């Protein structure tokens, strides 16, 4: 008997990274210029191309007079994994997304 093909159970599943649609993400997206919105969509598309079954949450909070923009990973139970993977302290709300997209670009190049 000869084996023609071996399939693992993972081949048929559609794993991909995703960003949870939160209030902070919608608020930041609404305040972007059209050029920044295009950049935002580019980053999200890069992140969601990679199939690794990870979920991320984009969060913005006020710390004193500064805004802090962060991206957290969520575990399988829906809990935030601390500390945040990427953060920006008041300069650019797209910077954490840019950092995560760069990480995934490296996955895509392999």
C-alpha positions in Angstrom: 0.0 0.0 0.0 1.3 3.4 -0.9 0.4 6.7 0.8 -0.5 9.3 -1.8 -1.1 12.3 0.4 -0.9 13.3 4.1 -3.0 16.1 5.4 -2.8 17.6 8.8 -5.9 19.0 10.5 -4.4 22.5 10.4 -4.3 22.7 6.6 -8.1 23.1 6.3 -8.5 25.7 9.1 -8.4 29.3 8.3 -6.2 30.9 11.0 -5.4 34.6 10.7 -4.4 37.4 12.9 -7.1 39.9 13.5 -7.7 43.2 15.3 -10.7 43.5 17.5 -13.0 46.4 16.5 -13.0 48.5 19.6 -14.3 52.0 20.4 -10.8 53.4 20.6 -10.0 52.0 17.2 -13.1 53.4 15.6 -12.5 56.8 17.3 -8.9 57.0 16.1 -9.9 55.9 12.5 -12.6 58.6 12.4 -10.1 61.3 13.2 -7.6 60.4 10.5 -7.1 62.3 7.3 -7.7 60.5 4.1 -4.0 59.8 3.6 -3.7 58.5 7.2 -6.8 56.4 6.7 -5.2 54.7 3.6 -2.1 54.0 5.7 -4.3 52.6 8.5 -6.1 50.2 6.1 -2.7 49.2 4.6 -1.4 48.2 8.1 -4.6 46.3 8.9 -4.4 44.4 5.7 -0.8 43.3 6.3 -1.7 42.2 9.8 -4.7 40.1 8.7 -2.8 38.4 5.8 -0.7 36.3 8.2 -2.3 33.1 9.4 -1.2 32.7 13.0 -4.5 32.8 14.9 -3.6 35.7 17.1 -6.0 38.4 18.2 -5.0 42.0 19.1 -6.7 44.9 20.7 -5.9 48.5 19.9 -6.3 50.8 22.9 -5.9 54.5 23.6 -6.0 56.1 27.0 -5.3 59.4 28.6 -2.3 59.5 31.0 -1.9 62.9 32.5 -1.9 65.3 29.6 -0.7 62.7 27.1 -2.4 60.0 25.1 -1.0 56.5 25.1 -1.8 54.3 22.1 -1.2 50.6 22.7 -1.7 47.2 21.1 -2.3 44.2 23.4 -2.5 40.5 22.4 -5.5 38.6 23.7 -5.1 35.0 24.9 -7.5 32.1 24.1 -9.7 33.0 27.1 -10.2 36.6 26.0 -7.8 38.2 28.5 -5.3 40.9 27.7 -1.7 39.8 27.8 0.3 42.4 29.7 2.5 44.3 29.0 1.4 45.8 25.7 3.3 44.6 22.6 3.6 48.0 21.1 3.0 51.5 22.5 3.3 55.1 21.5 3.1 57.9 24.0 1.2 60.7 22.4 3.0 61.3 19.1 1.3 59.1 16.5 -1.8 56.9 16.9 -0.8 54.8 13.9 2.7 53.9 15.3 1.7 50.8 17.2 -0.2 49.5 14.1 2.9 50.3 12.0 5.1 48.3 14.4 2.8 45.3 14.3 2.5 45.5 10.5 6.3 45.5 10.2 6.5 42.4 12.4 4.1 40.6 10.1 5.8 41.9 7.0 8.8 39.9 8.1 6.6 36.8 8.4 5.4 37.3 4.8 8.9 37.7 3.4 10.0 34.2 4.7 
